[in-house]
Amino acid sequence: MLYHQKNTRQKNFRGCFREITGLNLPINNKASGSAGHVYIGESDSSNMPDEELCVIVKEDSLAISGGRPRGTLYGVYQFFEDGAGVRFLIYDHTYIPKADSLKIPFGKFCYNPPFSFRWSYYAENSKEPEFAARLRVNTVTTAEKLGGKTPQNLIGHSVDMLLPFSQYGAEHPEYYALVDGVRDTNTDGGGPQLCVSNPEVIKLVAENAIKHLDKHPGLRISPSARRIPPDTAIATHARL
């Protein structure tokens, strides 16, 4: 095995391969000869997107590469699922087929996930980040060995970040939405909702959003608020 990348990629491949075949592959940083090796790494992936993967199976070699930081790890999972029939069923049980039943097809398979944000909101994924990584959930853990999180964020539940009620609520209740004649103070789910007809709110939110973007230049999508109450929406529309 020629190993170019993080330890987790090598451990995942070596562990699954051992479970299937009973063989414990040696690990080397250089290959002697061109045949009979498994190449895992990012040597040819400098121009690949974060999660793109490429698996090349030949008669005498296997190469798995991918973009940083998750592509190669996903390539290892992809090979075992497609090529070996492995199934990551639950966090403490992976289906491993018998070696004598394997029929690994030759060829080249490259894939770039069309959805850059994947969050299956189940307790098992949150509690078992390694299992979440096997399912290609890229929103659970910041652990580098599991590829970390996508820089893309949720598009909701962010009002508290942009105009925290804990910071402004006591002195400026008028910053928050008027719901049934009463200022919204419900902080559940990222609230309370803002009073977007208040020009001071727009100014503060814009300033705080810019500060957040400056602090996180890699952010792909800036979060937004919860729903806008009808009274607030009507008032905002009337001002336009």
N, C-alpha and C positions, 0 to 999 in steps of 0.2 A: 504494500500500500504506500502510495506517495501522498504525504499529508502536507497541505499548504495553509490550512486555516485554523480556526479556533478549536479547542479541545472537544467541545460539545459535539461538533459535526463528526469528528472521528469516533468518539465514544458511541454515538447513536448508530453509526454504520457498523462498527465493530461488534456492538452488542447484538443488534438484529441479525447480523451475519452468523454470529456464533450460535444464537438461538435456533437458526434454521439448519445450519450445516454441522454444528459441533466443532467447527474449526475456529481457532483464535488467530486472526491475521496479524502478522508482524507489522510494525510501523516504522517507516523509514522516511527520511527527508530527501533522499535522492534515489532514483530508480536505476538499477543495473539492467541495461537492455530496455527494449521498448514493449515487450510482451509480458503478459501475466501479472499486470498491475491494476490497482484501483487508484485513480487519481481524484482527490477531493480538495477543492480549493477555489481561489479566486484569481488565478494567474491570468486568465483570459477574460476577466469580467469587469475590467476598469470602466467600460462604457455601458454596462448593463444597469438597468433600473434597480432600485433597492431590493425588490423581491423576485426579479426575473430569475429563472433557473434553466439549466440546460443539462440534460442527461444523454450521454452518448455511449451506447453499448455496442462493442465489437466482439468478434470471436475471441480475441486474445487480450481485451482490456475493457475497463469501464472508467468513464470520466464524468464527474459531477461538478459543475461550477455554478456560480450564481452571483448576483449583485450583493452589495453590502447594505444592511447588515444581516438580512434574513434569507437571501436567495439560495445560498449553498445549503443551509440547513433544510430548507424546504425541498431542495433537490434530493437530499438523502431520503426524506420521507416519501417523496414522489416515486423514487426508484423502488423502494420496498413495497409500496402499495401497488404500483402498476406492474413492476417486473417480477415481484415475488409473491404477491397476493396477501401481504401483511395488512391487517386491519386494526386500527387503534380504536377499540370499542368503548372502553371506559378507562378512567385513570389508572386502575390497578389490574386491567386485563387487556392484553394485546393478542390478537389471534395470529399465531405463527404457523404457517403451513410446513409440511414435511419436505425435506430437501429432495426426496425422490419424485415429488410431484411437480417440481419447478420446470417451467418452460419460459425462460427469459427471452423475450424477443430482441433481435438486433435492431439497431436504428438510432435515430437522433430525435429527441423530444425536447422542445424549448417552450416555455410558458411564462407569461407575465400576468399575474392576477388582474382582472379588470376592475375589481373593487379594492381600493387602497386602504379602506377602513373596514375591518371585520370584527364585530363584537357580538358573539352569541352569549346573551346575558343569562347564563346559568351558573348556579353556585359552584358546580364542579369545576368550571373553567376558572373562576376566581380563586378557588381554594387550591387548585392543582395547576399551576402555571406551565409545568412541563407538558401536561396533557393538552392544555390550551394551545401550546406551540405546535404540537403534533397535528392539531386540527386547523392550523394556520390562522388562529385567532391572534391578531397582532396588537391588541389593545389592553392586555392584562398585566404584563410584567415589564419592568425596566431592566431586568437582568440581561447583561450583555451576552451571556452564554446562550440565552434563548432568543437572541436577536433584538431584544428591547421592544419598545413601543413605536408605532407609527407616529410621526409628528402631526398627523391630522387629528383633530379633536371632534368631540360631539358638537352638534350645532344648536344645542339647547342647554338649559339648566346652568346658565352662565351669568345671569343678572347679578348674583351676589358677588361675582368677581369684578364686574365692571362698575358697580355702584353699591358696595356692601352696605346692607341695612345696619349691620353692627357699627359701622363707622358714621353713617349719615342719618339713620332713622330717627334718633332721639331729637336732634335739632332741626331736621328738615323732613318731616313727614310728607310735605308737599311734593317731594321727589318721587313718591310712590303712587301707584294707580288708585283712582277713586272707584271703588267697587260697591254698588248699591248705597252710595252716599257716605261710605266709610273708607278711609285710607287703608290700603292693603298692607298687612303686617305679617302675612303668612310666609315664613322662610322655608317651608318644605319645597323640595324639588327645584332649588336654586332661586327661589323668590325672595321677597315679593316682587310682583311685576312693577315696572317703572311707569311713571307718568310721562309719556313721551311727548305730551303737549307742552311740557315745561321746558323752555329754552335753556335754562341752567342745567337741566338733566342731560340734554343733548350735548352741551359743551363738556360736561364732566365725563360722560361716557366716552366721547370722542378722545379726550385727553388720556383717559385710563386705557382705552383700547390701543392707542398709539404707543403708550409706555409698555404695554404687554407685548406688542409686536416687536418693539425694539429689543426687549429682553429675550424674546424667543424668535429670532430671525428665520428659523427653519419651519415655523408653523405654516401649515398649508391652508387650513380653513379656520378663520376666527369664529369662536362661538357666538351665538345670538341668544335672544331671550325666549321666555315662554310665550304663550299666546298673548295677544294684546286684547284686553277687555273691550267690549263694544263701545262703552262710554268714552274710553280713551281714544279708540280708533276714530270715532266720530269727531271728537274734539280736535284730533290731529289733522284729519281731513279738512276740517273747517278753516284751519290756519293756513293751509296750502293754497 
